[in-house]
Amino acid sequence: MSLPIEKLEEEFQAKIDAGHSIEPKDWMPEKYRKTHIRQISQHAHSEIVGMLPEGNWITRTPSLRRKVALLAKVQDEAGHGLYLYSAAETLGISRDELFEQLHSGKAKYSSIFNYPTLSWADIGAIGWLVDGAAIINQVMLTRTSYGPYARAMVRICKEESFHQRQGYEIMLTLCRGTEVQKQMAQDSLNRWWWPSLMMFGPVDAESTHTEQSMKWKIKRKTNDELRQQFIDITVPQADFLGITVPDPDLKWNEEKGQYDFGAIDWDEFWQVVKGNGPCNKERLDTRRQAFEEGAWVREAALAYAEKKEKAKDLAKAV
Amino acid sequence: MKESLYQYLLLLGDNAMILGHRLSELCGHGPSLETDIALTNISLDLFGQVRNYFQYAAEVKDDQEKTTEDKIAFLRYPHEYRNVLLVEQPNKDFAFVIARQFFFDAYHLLLLKELCKSKDEQINAIANKSIKEVKYHLRFSSEWLKRLGDGTAESHDKMQAAVNYLYPYVGELPSESPIEKEMKEAGIGPDLGVLRTAYFAQIKSTLAEATLETPQFFGFHSGGKKGVHSEHHGFILSNLQYMQRTYPEMEW
């Protein structure tokens, strides 16, 4: 006899409250499943779209050492995409369907990747700021309630913190270099600072998903809490580099023990989310093109595998 | 002799660097995530080998200007690059990428097997380290050659077209240049004449397994080993050298 849905939901919530993880075969509310597909795939898409702005500099790295490090980093992102798509697949959706959602614009990815990489310093700034902001979100997600997602995040976080240090080291080298290099680093911080703060999403009062996500322990801290945490960690790092955070209202608040900061341009944020950022169209076109141009390759691989399978069966029959 | 050894190291390193560069252009654009990761992996291995060769070349050079791996990689004139024309060929489609890779890997593995016996200790050590990677590269490219050759009618045609287009570039790999002759005589490099036979035999048998025709011999394009390159080469260098040329004399 099956339990009434209310009872199942109650037990489900009790499990989450007790800190147990939810596994693919466990019963879960449809909304929990959908929320996870949305969030995990958004994360996976961010990894693979995120390969593009950094990939833009792979052929132009200033040294062989940096070339190898950047290739390895972008490759790690492809690997993260792979684990995350696999985690999403445990919820009953295929990778092709997820790609379809990305290509049609139905699924989102982190808006930060719609900004262009204009100088080598941007590779440093992305590692330092973008990976830095991502880690703050992701460390929280290692304890998220859905097991496969939490486990993927543990692995991803280790690599991300390595990327973040690598990015900071690029910035440090620039800031200790010539005047031109230091200017390159400052210009890059000017362009990436505000978009990095926007990575934590809208302010709490306007965040539509936060409340439910907190209840299901998908999220354990609000957007504003996470953003504040990022600012408090990052500002001293900029000071150490000797470059200036482009916010005239930024100052240490002794009483609160944290930084006060200026207003974020939310119009810009929503414009980029809606598809009107500097590189939205280009990024999506690039992904679509890679997918479409790869169709005959994937078909061939499938046809070949089937042929081999048939040949094996035939050999067995004989 | 020192200068010849230096030139020989450029020849070995440049092939790996220019092919690694071509593969790195594909990072984020592969036909699937798995192939994207695999091609980047091959690019990474090749750049690792480049660093080994060029660090050693910088030692061999022993000049007043304090040559480094990066000066060798990024600050030579176009005619000083010694890579073969095959590795410069662009990523027209995935079939081209696979054909170019297979033609290079098959030669590369045969070459490294010989270099593992080199009298030069450093080259010997680099070859012994690289050979494990290159065995994997050849496995990857031959498997894909078969998958595409014997996959669908469309993939077969595309694969055959790529093989036909690139085949005239393979002859340069085992054609002995004066530097390679000198290295053979010094016991540092192999006899390319012997290697050549094995190379063409392998191409023929793998292409046959992939249900592909080995093209008729129409003469081979060459010039890269002497520093005479294709039109593509300048564009590769303008990317590769961009930072070092635009911001000279800086630490990165």
Chai-1 contact restraints between the chains, C-beta under 6 A:
chainA,res_idxA,chainB,res_idxB,connection_type,confidence,min_distance_angstrom,max_distance_angstrom,comment,restraint_id
A,M51,B,G28,contact,1.0,0.0,6.0,A-B,restraint_1
A,L52,B,G28,contact,1.0,0.0,6.0,A-B,restraint_2
A,G55,B,C27,contact,1.0,0.0,6.0,A-B,restraint_3
A,G55,B,G28,contact,1.0,0.0,6.0,A-B,restraint_4
A,I58,B,S24,contact,1.0,0.0,6.0,A-B,restraint_5
A,I58,B,C27,contact,1.0,0.0,6.0,A-B,restraint_6
A,T59,B,S24,contact,1.0,0.0,6.0,A-B,restraint_7
A,T59,B,E25,contact,1.0,0.0,6.0,A-B,restraint_8
A,T59,B,N239,contact,1.0,0.0,6.0,A-B,restraint_9
A,R60,B,N239,contact,1.0,0.0,6.0,A-B,restraint_10
A,R60,B,Y242,contact,1.0,0.0,6.0,A-B,restraint_11
A,R60,B,M243,contact,1.0,0.0,6.0,A-B,restraint_12
A,P62,B,M243,contact,1.0,0.0,6.0,A-B,restraint_13
A,P62,B,W252,contact,1.0,0.0,6.0,A-B,restraint_14
A,S63,B,D70,contact,1.0,0.0,6.0,A-B,restraint_15
A,S63,B,W252,contact,1.0,0.0,6.0,A-B,restraint_16
A,L64,B,R51,contact,1.0,0.0,6.0,A-B,restraint_17
A,L64,B,E69,contact,1.0,0.0,6.0,A-B,restraint_18
A,L64,B,D70,contact,1.0,0.0,6.0,A-B,restraint_19
A,L64,B,A73,contact,1.0,0.0,6.0,A-B,restraint_20
A,R66,B,W252,contact,1.0,0.0,6.0,A-B,restraint_21
A,K67,B,F47,contact,1.0,0.0,6.0,A-B,restraint_22
A,V68,B,F47,contact,1.0,0.0,6.0,A-B,restraint_23
A,L71,B,T40,contact,1.0,0.0,6.0,A-B,restraint_24
A,L71,B,S43,contact,1.0,0.0,6.0,A-B,restraint_25
A,L71,B,L44,contact,1.0,0.0,6.0,A-B,restraint_26
A,V74,B,C27,contact,1.0,0.0,6.0,A-B,restraint_27
A,Q75,B,I37,contact,1.0,0.0,6.0,A-B,restraint_28
A,Q75,B,T40,contact,1.0,0.0,6.0,A-B,restraint_29
A,A78,B,L33,contact,1.0,0.0,6.0,A-B,restraint_30
A,A78,B,D36,contact,1.0,0.0,6.0,A-B,restraint_31
A,A78,B,I37,contact,1.0,0.0,6.0,A-B,restraint_32
A,G81,B,L33,contact,1.0,0.0,6.0,A-B,restraint_33
A,L82,B,L33,contact,1.0,0.0,6.0,A-B,restraint_34
A,G177,B,M250,contact,1.0,0.0,6.0,A-B,restraint_35
A,G177,B,E251,contact,1.0,0.0,6.0,A-B,restraint_36
A,T178,B,M250,contact,1.0,0.0,6.0,A-B,restraint_37
A,A290,B,H29,contact,1.0,0.0,6.0,A-B,restraint_38
A,G294,B,P31,contact,1.0,0.0,6.0,A-B,restraint_39
A,G294,B,S32,contact,1.0,0.0,6.0,A-B,restraint_40
A,W296,B,E154,contact,1.0,0.0,6.0,A-B,restraint_41
A,W296,B,S155,contact,1.0,0.0,6.0,A-B,restraint_42
A,V297,B,P31,contact,1.0,0.0,6.0,A-B,restraint_43
A,V297,B,F94,contact,1.0,0.0,6.0,A-B,restraint_44
A,E299,B,T152,contact,1.0,0.0,6.0,A-B,restraint_45
A,A300,B,R147,contact,1.0,0.0,6.0,A-B,restraint_46
A,A300,B,L148,contact,1.0,0.0,6.0,A-B,restraint_47
A,A300,B,G151,contact,1.0,0.0,6.0,A-B,restraint_48
A,A300,B,T152,contact,1.0,0.0,6.0,A-B,restraint_49
A,A300,B,S155,contact,1.0,0.0,6.0,A-B,restraint_50
A,A301,B,R147,contact,1.0,0.0,6.0,A-B,restraint_51
A,A303,B,G151,contact,1.0,0.0,6.0,A-B,restraint_52
A,A303,B,T152,contact,1.0,0.0,6.0,A-B,restraint_53
A,Y304,B,R147,contact,1.0,0.0,6.0,A-B,restraint_54
A,Y304,B,D150,contact,1.0,0.0,6.0,A-B,restraint_55
A,Y304,B,G151,contact,1.0,0.0,6.0,A-B,restraint_56
